[in-house]
Amino acid sequence: MTAAQRAKLVSRRKAAYEIVHPETKHGAAPAKKGGRGGKVARGKDAKFASFVSETAARTGKSSRSVALDATRAKALGSDLDRIVGTSLDKGAEMDALAQMPSPQK
């Protein structure tokens, strides 16, 4: 599976995850405070972390890999379909594309 395909699938999984767990969707009610001692992720960071950690556990990928795929998918959106199978279908290339300014209309 290519990097762009993987990012697209993570994006689809995140959408499905947010349907099953609507409280994790960005802009939903804040997460409950508390938990075990130490540093606890709160708000949208905690919600994103729960998606990332669950996806990483189920797919066997690292949390960092899942988070990068989700970030790339969000930044590139429907352009992922145009990238698949091209020379731009690499993580570093997609990161560079995501940082480019949008063309003015």
C-alpha positions in Angstrom: 0.0 0.0 0.0 1.4 3.4 -0.9 1.7 6.3 1.5 -1.2 8.2 -0.1 -3.5 5.1 0.0 -2.6 4.5 3.7 -3.4 8.2 4.5 -6.7 8.0 2.8 -7.7 4.8 4.6 -6.7 6.3 8.0 -8.9 9.3 7.1 -11.8 7.0 6.3 -11.2 5.0 9.6 -11.2 8.3 11.5 -14.5 9.3 10.0 -16.0 6.0 11.0 -14.5 6.2 14.4 -16.1 9.7 14.9 -19.5 8.2 14.0 -19.1 5.5 16.6 -17.6 7.9 19.1 -19.2 11.3 18.4 -17.6 12.7 21.6 -14.2 12.5 19.9 -15.2 14.7 17.0 -13.5 18.1 16.8 -15.8 20.7 18.3 -17.7 18.1 20.5 -18.1 18.5 24.2 -14.8 18.6 26.0 -13.3 15.4 27.4 -13.7 14.7 31.1 -10.8 15.8 33.3 -9.1 13.5 35.7 -7.5 10.2 35.1 -4.4 8.7 36.6 -1.5 10.6 37.9 1.0 12.3 35.6 0.4 14.2 32.5 -3.0 13.6 31.0 -4.0 14.8 27.5 -7.1 16.9 27.5 -9.6 18.3 25.0 -9.0 17.7 21.4 -5.5 16.3 22.0 -7.0 13.5 24.2 -9.6 12.8 21.6 -7.1 12.6 18.8 -4.8 10.5 21.0 -7.5 8.0 21.6 -8.2 7.6 17.9 -4.5 7.3 17.2 -3.7 4.8 19.9 -6.7 2.6 19.1 -5.9 2.6 15.4 -2.2 1.9 16.1 -3.1 -1.1 18.3 -5.5 -2.5 15.7 -3.3 -2.1 12.7 0.1 -2.9 14.2 1.5 0.5 13.1 3.2 3.0 15.5 1.2 5.8 16.9 3.5 8.2 15.2 2.8 6.6 11.8 -1.0 6.7 12.3 -0.8 10.4 13.5 1.2 11.4 10.4 -1.2 9.6 8.0 -4.2 11.4 9.6 -2.4 14.8 9.5 -1.4 14.2 5.8 -5.0 13.2 4.9 -6.5 16.2 6.6 -4.0 18.6 4.9 -4.3 17.1 1.4 -7.9 16.0 1.4 -9.3 14.9 -2.0 -5.8 15.6 -3.6 -4.7 12.2 -2.2 -6.6 10.5 -5.1 -4.5 12.5 -7.6 -1.2 11.7 -5.8 -1.6 7.9 -5.7 0.9 6.1 -7.9 2.8 9.3 -8.9 6.3 10.4 -7.8 4.6 12.5 -5.1 3.3 9.3 -3.4 5.9 9.5 -0.6 5.6 10.8 2.9 8.2 13.5 2.5 6.6 14.7 -0.8 3.1 14.8 0.7 4.4 16.8 3.7 6.0 19.3 1.3 2.7 19.5 -0.7 0.7 20.1 2.5 3.0 23.1 3.4 2.6 24.8 0.0 0.4 27.9 0.0 -3.0 27.6 -1.7 -3.2 29.1 -5.2 -5.1 32.4 -5.3 -8.3 32.4 -7.4 
